[in-house]
Amino acid sequence: MPVTIAQIIGLYKAGFQTRETVANVGISERSVRNWMKCFKDDGGTDLPSAKPLPGPSKKTSVCTLTVLKR
């Protein structure tokens, strides 16, 4: 997904409107607006990154994952 975020920000910097960006990138208008808002709120210098998912981390061991993949 970072490629898509970079594309959104690049099109925003190039002066594209939200709907034009949606047509070029192929994701929802709400997602484009949210990433553009994150970019603006962070000062407009660095690419925003996705936040980690909430909740505890997985407790599954590597051995268990190997068994489950079979």
C-alpha positions as CSV (number, residue, x, y, z in Angstrom):
1,M,0.0,0.0,0.0
2,P,2.9,2.5,0.4
3,V,3.1,2.8,-3.3
4,T,-0.6,3.9,-3.4
5,I,0.0,6.5,-0.7
6,A,3.0,7.8,-2.6
7,Q,0.9,8.1,-5.7
8,I,-1.9,9.9,-3.9
9,I,0.5,12.4,-2.4
10,G,2.3,12.8,-5.7
11,L,-0.9,13.6,-7.6
12,Y,-2.0,15.9,-4.8
13,K,1.3,17.9,-5.1
14,A,0.9,18.0,-8.9
15,G,-2.4,19.8,-8.4
16,F,-4.9,16.9,-9.2
17,Q,-8.4,17.1,-7.7
18,T,-9.6,14.3,-5.4
19,R,-11.8,12.7,-8.1
20,E,-9.0,12.8,-10.6
21,T,-6.8,11.1,-8.1
22,V,-9.5,8.5,-7.4
23,A,-9.7,7.7,-11.1
24,N,-5.9,7.4,-11.4
25,V,-5.2,5.3,-8.3
26,G,-8.3,3.2,-8.2
27,I,-9.3,3.4,-4.5
28,S,-12.2,5.0,-2.8
29,E,-12.7,8.8,-2.5
30,R,-12.8,8.5,1.2
31,S,-9.4,6.8,1.4
32,V,-7.9,9.5,-0.8
33,R,-9.3,12.3,1.3
34,N,-8.1,10.6,4.5
35,W,-4.5,10.2,3.2
36,M,-4.5,13.8,1.9
37,K,-5.7,15.0,5.3
38,C,-3.0,12.9,7.1
39,F,-0.4,14.4,4.8
40,K,-1.6,18.0,5.4
41,D,-1.9,17.5,9.2
42,D,1.7,16.1,9.4
43,G,3.0,19.3,7.9
44,G,3.1,18.2,4.3
45,T,6.7,17.1,4.2
46,D,6.8,13.3,4.8
47,L,4.6,10.5,3.5
48,P,2.0,9.4,6.1
49,S,2.2,5.8,7.2
50,A,-0.5,3.4,8.1
51,K,-1.1,3.1,11.9
52,P,-0.6,-0.3,13.5
53,L,-3.7,-2.4,14.1
54,P,-5.1,-2.1,17.6
55,G,-5.2,-5.0,20.0
56,P,-2.7,-7.5,21.3
57,S,-0.1,-9.1,19.1
58,K,-0.5,-12.6,17.9
59,K,0.5,-15.3,20.3
60,T,0.9,-18.0,17.6
61,S,4.4,-19.6,17.5
62,V,6.3,-20.3,14.3
63,C,5.8,-24.1,14.9
64,T,2.1,-23.7,15.2
65,L,1.9,-21.6,12.0
66,T,3.9,-24.3,10.1
67,V,1.4,-27.0,11.3
68,L,-1.6,-24.8,10.3
69,K,-0.2,-24.1,6.8
70,R,-0.3,-27.9,6.0
